[in-house]
């Protein structure tokens, strides 16, 4: 197999992996709390990432002068992001939660414009943000009440999670882009701090109940943790290094589609035509945000 084919296989694999995360969160949410799901996810995901960082000697004592930035990344890009997605998925169908996750690039663009003044929000990007949020509304359907409507608190949690990770991208660009720290080391630092935060402030009582369901246990530890977090980060590093950051950013097109298909065909969830339409509209918005960059 040609080398470039291997990298694009990694690209597709990453999209598929991220798309399955919502089903694993849904399984576990029946047994343990969202914060416990996040704790197990980070713990299992840290193992391959930390091992990779240590084996390649990417972690340095001199990095600890940036510990305050690692702490902020742990809050934004791990604790809040993972928790809100786990909570949102517990309140929604996994396919719907996955489709809503496609709004992450929309928030990233909007926050970048608001905080990083050197970034210009062109008419095309503004149109992309507007179109994308129309797609979110088509899925959320806040005008529908009763049994036919979605749990809007679940939509809100997914929105806050997308916003948090969007802010984290801007924070990292503002405060960490100039430092010489590898992504594997940075991720290890933020995941270790996130575990400490959850261990100190989280309620982990009853977390062992996950052992009563082997499928949910394997889903969290292997699917969501080792593969969905640890391996996913490593694949992302490979894609960024070999195919570039622009191509890597477009992998966000894949998870919403995968999540909807999994929700429909594996989880037997009710996915409406309007949900598929909303997902397509979100992806059109994301395409408008990336159009110029992809061509370049």
N, C-alpha and C positions, 0 to 999 in steps of 0.2 A: 504493500500500500504506500502511495506517495506521501511524503511528509505533510504537505498541506491538507491532504485528506484526513490525516490523523487529527490535525488541529480543528478542522471543521466537524469531525466526529465528536471531539471534546465539546465544541460549541453546542451541537444538538443535544448531547448528553446532559449538559448543564441545564438547558431549557427544560428537558424532560424531568430531571431531578427536582428542580424548583417547582415544577407543576404538580408533582406528587405530594409535596409537603403538606398541602391543605387537607388531604385525605388522612394522613397520619395524625395530624393535629385533631381532626374530627373524631377519630377512633379514641384517642387518649382522653379527650375532653369529657367523655362519658364516665370516666373513672376517677381522674385526678383534676386538680384545678389548673387553670392556664399558667399560673406562675410556677407550678410544679413541672408542667410540660416544658416550660422554658428552661428551668434548672437542669432537667435531664438532657434536653437538647444541647445546651451549651457544654455540659460535662462530657457527653459522648462526642460532640463535634470538636472539642478542644484537643482530644487525644491525637488524631492524625495531623492537625495543624501545628500543634506544639511539637510533635515528634519531627515533623518536616523542618520546622524552624530551628530546632536544636541540632538536628543532623547536619544541616547546612550552615550551622554556626551564624545564624542571622540575628540572634538575640545578644545584645550588648549591655553592660552595666551603664554605659554612658547615655543610653536611651532614657533612663529613669528621670532625667531632668525634664522630660516631657510628660511626666505621669499625670499632670492635671489635664492635659489634652486627651490622654488615654482614658481618663475617668469620664470625660464628657462624651467620648465616642462609645464607651461602654453603656452609658445611660441612653444615648440617642439611638445608636445603631445596633444595640443588642437588647438591653432590658426593655425599653419602651416599645421598640419595633417588634421584637419577638412576642412580647406579652400581648400587645394590642392585636396582632395577627392571630395569636392563639385564642384570645377572648372573642374576637370577631368571628372566627371560624366556628367556635362553640355555639354561637347564636345564629349562624347562617348555614345554608348548604355549602359544602366544601367547594363546589364548582362556582357558586356565586362569589364566595370569598376570594377564590383564585382570580376570577375575572376582575374584581375590584382592585386587586393588587397591581393590575396593569396601569393604574394611575400614578405609580411612583415617579416615572419620568416627568409627569406633568407638575408634580409638586417640586421636584428638583429644579426644573426650569424656572418656576415662579419664585422660589426662595432664592435662587441664584441671582435673579434680576433685582429682588428687593434688598438683598444684603450685599452682594458684590457689585458695586456701582459701575465697575468697568465692563460688566457684562451687559450687552444691549439686547433688549427684548424686541426683536424685529416683528413686523406685521405677520410674517409667516409663523413665527413661534407663538405669537399672541393668539393667532387663529388656531394653532395646534392645541394650546392650553384650553381655549374655549370649546373646541370640538370635543376634546377628551373629557371635559367635565360634563358635557351633554351626555356622553356615553355613560358616565357614572350615574347620572340622574335616571337614565333609561333603565339601568339595572336596579337602582335603589327604589324607584317608583314611590317617592314620598307622598304622592297624591292618592295612593291606594291604601285603604284602611282594612282592618279586620284580618281574617284568616288568609286572604289573598295577598296581603302586603308583607313586606320583609320586616324583620326586627330592625328598626332604625338605629337602635343602640349598637347592633352588630355592624351596621354600615359605618356608624360613627367611629367605632374602634378601628375598623379597617382604614378609615380616612386618617385618624390620628397616627396609626402605625406608618402609613405611607408618608405622611407629613414629617414624622420623626426621622425616618431614614433619608428623606429629601434634605432635611436640615443637616443631617450628619455629613452628606456629600459636600455641602457648602462649607461646613465647619472644617472638614478635613482639607479641603482645597485652600481655605484661608490660613489655617494654622499648622498643617502638617505636610503640605505639598513641597515645602522647601527643605524639609529635613530628610536625611539619607537613612530612612528606615524601610525595610522591605515590607510588603503587604502581609507576609506570613507572620513576621514579628509583631507588627502593629495589631493584627487580628488576635494573636495569642495574648498580648497585653490586655486588650479590651475584653476578651472573653474571660480571662482570669479575674479581672476586676468585676465583671458582671456576675460571676459566680459568687464572689465575696459579698457583693451587694444583696443578691438574692438569699444567700446563706444567712446573712445577718438580719435583714429586714423582711424576708419572705416567710410565709407560713408553710413549712414543708411537712407538717404533720399529716400522715396518711399517704405520703408519696409512694410508700411500698405497696399500696393497693394495686398499682399498675401490674404487679406480678400475677394478679388473678386472671388476667386476660393476656395470653401469650401473643396473640396477634397485635394487640395494642402496645405491648412491651417491646416487641421487635420493631414495630413501626416507629416508636419514639427513639429507641436506642440506635437502631441500624438505619432505618429509612430517613428519619428526621434529623438525627444527630450525626452519626458517622458519615453517612452518604449525603444527606440533605444540607448539612452544615460544613463538616470537615472536608470531605471530598469535593464538595461544590466550591469551597473557597480555593482549593488547590487548582481545580479546573479553570476557575476564573483567572487565577494568576497566569496560567499557561496561555489562555486565550489573549489576555491583555498583552503579554510579552511577545507572542508570536503573530497575532492578527491585529493588534492595536486596540486602543481604548474605545475608538468609535465603533468598530465591529462588535467589541465585547458588550457595549451598551445596548446594542440591538437585540441581545438575547432575551430582553424583557418582553419581546413580542411572543415568545413561545409559552411561558407558564400559564397565562390566562386561558389559552386554547386547550392546553393539556388538562388543566384543572376542570374545565367545563366538560370535556369528553370523559374524564374519569368519573366526575359526578354523575353524568348521565348513564354511562354504560357499566361502571363497576359499583357505584354506590346507590344506583337506582333512585337518584334524586330527580325532582321535577325541575327541568330546565326549560323555561319558556322561550318562544321565538324572540321576544323582546330582550331577553338576556343575551342571546347570541348577537342580536343587533347592537346592543349596548357595548358588548365586547369589541365588535368590529369598529364601532365609532371611536372607542378609546384607542384602539390600535392605529386608526387613521390619524388621530391627534398626535400620538407618539411618532408616527411616520413624518408628519409635518415638522415636528421638532428636530428630527434627525436628517431630513431630506438633503439639505445642503452638505452636511458633514459626510453622509454616506457617499454622495457623488464625488466629494473631494477625496 
